[in-house]
Amino acid sequence: MDLYSLLREFADSWMLLALFLFFVGVILWVLRPGSTKTYRDTANIPFRHEKAPAQAEANARKEA
């Protein structure tokens, strides 16, 4: 059996299983209890400076 066939057989069977388990693990990690606060905070980053851009607010602090 040549190397290509061996690697192809490995990729079709065990690597597929390993990547599927990794994918399931990532999904479970994201949906774990207690992660809601972290991801909610990250999701709200664009809305933190609704009244003025962050640059304008930083300049206003420097001038004051």
Long-range contacts (C-beta under 8 A, 24 or more apart in sequence): none
